[in-house]
Amino acid sequence: MSASGVTIVRLAEDWIGTPYRHQGALKHVGCDCIGLIRGIWQELYGEDPGPVPAYAPDWAERSGEDRLMNAALRLFGPALPIADAMPGDLLLFRWRADCAAKHAGILCGPQHFIHAYEQTAVTRSALVPAWRKRVAGVFRFPPASHD
């Protein structure tokens, strides 16, 4: 695992137990999966990754565009093959091949990831086949200035 991967996994682990709150982004107070990634980004780079328009829980189904994937491409660069995924990488998930990416998490080991899960909290989950087949993109965080 790279030094930045260790740092990102450590940051993500510190969010574990944060309650799920739609559109939230405050560690130990409440966040959703987008808020978790935004919070880690802020801790890593010392700045907000940019404004996020308000979104409904069913935003991915209603918008007709792949906003989460587009934001990841803009902030992280091109997606990597899942075979190249390393701890600390961002994972995006889509529920069906014809739907926009709707969920995000941080890979924390070869078989686990950390994510904010609706009706629970930020948690570590097994990257079981049901999750793995829904991975829509793998993205590596850009190097922080202290790396």
C-alpha positions as a Python dict, from the first residue, in 0.01 Angstrom:
ca = {
    (1, 'M'): (0, 0, 0),
    (2, 'S'): (134, 345, -90),
    (3, 'A'): (194, 614, 174),
    (4, 'S'): (-100, 813, 40),
    (5, 'G'): (-314, 497, 42),
    (6, 'V'): (-229, 440, 410),
    (7, 'T'): (-325, 801, 487),
    (8, 'I'): (-654, 781, 298),
    (9, 'V'): (-754, 452, 462),
    (10, 'R'): (-668, 598, 805),
    (11, 'L'): (-880, 906, 730),
    (12, 'A'): (-1170, 688, 612),
    (13, 'E'): (-1145, 465, 921),
    (14, 'D'): (-1181, 773, 1141),
    (15, 'W'): (-1526, 831, 984),
    (16, 'I'): (-1651, 482, 1081),
    (17, 'G'): (-1957, 514, 1302),
    (18, 'T'): (-2058, 855, 1164),
    (19, 'P'): (-2439, 834, 1127),
    (20, 'Y'): (-2590, 831, 781),
    (21, 'R'): (-2736, 1171, 689),
    (22, 'H'): (-2847, 1249, 333),
    (23, 'Q'): (-2630, 1534, 197),
    (24, 'G'): (-2429, 1549, 522),
    (25, 'A'): (-2051, 1581, 525),
    (26, 'L'): (-1952, 1617, 893),
    (27, 'K'): (-1742, 1351, 1062),
    (28, 'H'): (-1910, 1203, 1373),
    (29, 'V'): (-2223, 1413, 1300),
    (30, 'G'): (-2360, 1275, 974),
    (31, 'C'): (-2277, 1207, 611),
    (32, 'D'): (-2381, 1017, 304),
    (33, 'C'): (-2139, 845, 67),
    (34, 'I'): (-2069, 1168, -123),
    (35, 'G'): (-2016, 1353, 205),
    (36, 'L'): (-1769, 1087, 320),
    (37, 'I'): (-1557, 1135, 7),
    (38, 'R'): (-1586, 1516, 33),
    (39, 'G'): (-1477, 1502, 398),
    (40, 'I'): (-1175, 1285, 321),
    (41, 'W'): (-1085, 1518, 33),
    (42, 'Q'): (-1101, 1819, 267),
    (43, 'E'): (-885, 1647, 528),
    (44, 'L'): (-632, 1537, 267),
    (45, 'Y'): (-603, 1860, 68),
    (46, 'G'): (-726, 2127, 313),
    (47, 'E'): (-993, 2250, 75),
    (48, 'D'): (-1341, 2165, -46),
    (49, 'P'): (-1348, 1979, -378),
    (50, 'G'): (-1616, 2219, -505),
    (51, 'P'): (-1986, 2289, -472),
    (52, 'V'): (-2238, 2009, -492),
    (53, 'P'): (-2589, 2103, -598),
    (54, 'A'): (-2872, 1976, -375),
    (55, 'Y'): (-2975, 1624, -469),
    (56, 'A'): (-3270, 1401, -384),
    (57, 'P'): (-3216, 1040, -274),
    (58, 'D'): (-3320, 925, -623),
    (59, 'W'): (-3105, 1182, -807),
    (60, 'A'): (-2916, 925, -1014),
    (61, 'E'): (-3235, 775, -1151),
    (62, 'R'): (-3400, 1108, -1231),
    (63, 'S'): (-3117, 1323, -1363),
    (64, 'G'): (-3038, 1133, -1682),
    (65, 'E'): (-2669, 1214, -1645),
    (66, 'D'): (-2381, 1038, -1470),
    (67, 'R'): (-2296, 1327, -1234),
    (68, 'L'): (-2100, 1123, -980),
    (69, 'M'): (-1885, 963, -1252),
    (70, 'N'): (-1832, 1302, -1419),
    (71, 'A'): (-1723, 1459, -1088),
    (72, 'A'): (-1480, 1171, -1024),
    (73, 'L'): (-1329, 1209, -1370),
    (74, 'R'): (-1290, 1585, -1318),
    (75, 'L'): (-1131, 1557, -971),
    (76, 'F'): (-936, 1229, -993),
    (77, 'G'): (-861, 1182, -1363),
    (78, 'P'): (-921, 869, -1571),
    (79, 'A'): (-1066, 558, -1411),
    (80, 'L'): (-836, 264, -1343),
    (81, 'P'): (-909, -104, -1409),
    (82, 'I'): (-1048, -278, -1100),
    (83, 'A'): (-751, -518, -1119),
    (84, 'D'): (-526, -217, -1041),
    (85, 'A'): (-728, -103, -738),
    (86, 'M'): (-522, -35, -425),
    (87, 'P'): (-622, 52, -68),
    (88, 'G'): (-708, 420, -51),
    (89, 'D'): (-871, 425, -397),
    (90, 'L'): (-1219, 562, -456),
    (91, 'L'): (-1473, 307, -575),
    (92, 'L'): (-1790, 414, -757),
    (93, 'F'): (-2082, 176, -786),
    (94, 'R'): (-2385, 157, -1014),
    (95, 'W'): (-2679, -65, -932),
    (96, 'R'): (-2745, -158, -1296),
    (97, 'A'): (-2534, -126, -1612),
    (98, 'D'): (-2785, 117, -1766),
    (99, 'C'): (-2794, 346, -1459),
    (100, 'A'): (-2570, 628, -1343),
    (101, 'A'): (-2313, 561, -1069),
    (102, 'K'): (-2488, 626, -739),
    (103, 'H'): (-2266, 509, -454),
    (104, 'A'): (-1907, 565, -345),
    (105, 'G'): (-1662, 414, -100),
    (106, 'I'): (-1292, 384, -18),
    (107, 'L'): (-1111, 55, -78),
    (108, 'C'): (-940, -34, 250),
    (109, 'G'): (-801, -375, 165),
    (110, 'P'): (-830, -633, -110),
    (111, 'Q'): (-1169, -752, 15),
    (112, 'H'): (-1316, -456, 210),
    (113, 'F'): (-1426, -98, 159),
    (114, 'I'): (-1552, 186, 379),
    (115, 'H'): (-1873, 367, 286),
    (116, 'A'): (-2168, 556, 429),
    (117, 'Y'): (-2454, 315, 409),
    (118, 'E'): (-2814, 436, 419),
    (119, 'Q'): (-3008, 340, 735),
    (120, 'T'): (-2687, 268, 924),
    (121, 'A'): (-2360, 463, 940),
    (122, 'V'): (-2014, 480, 788),
    (123, 'T'): (-1902, 120, 801),
    (124, 'R'): (-1648, -128, 668),
    (125, 'S'): (-1811, -381, 437),
    (126, 'A'): (-1685, -691, 260),
    (127, 'L'): (-1636, -638, -112),
    (128, 'V'): (-1839, -949, -186),
    (129, 'P'): (-1928, -1046, -544),
    (130, 'A'): (-2261, -857, -522),
    (131, 'W'): (-2069, -533, -454),
    (132, 'R'): (-1772, -611, -679),
    (133, 'K'): (-1990, -663, -989),
    (134, 'R'): (-2137, -315, -935),
    (135, 'V'): (-1802, -131, -938),
    (136, 'A'): (-1837, 132, -1210),
    (137, 'G'): (-1501, 299, -1162),
    (138, 'V'): (-1181, 295, -958),
    (139, 'F'): (-1005, 628, -902),
    (140, 'R'): (-679, 715, -731),
    (141, 'F'): (-663, 1031, -519),
    (142, 'P'): (-422, 1285, -668),
    (143, 'P'): (-99, 1328, -468),
    (144, 'A'): (-132, 1570, -174),
    (145, 'S'): (129, 1841, -142),
    (146, 'H'): (281, 1660, 160),
    (147, 'D'): (324, 1328, -25),
}
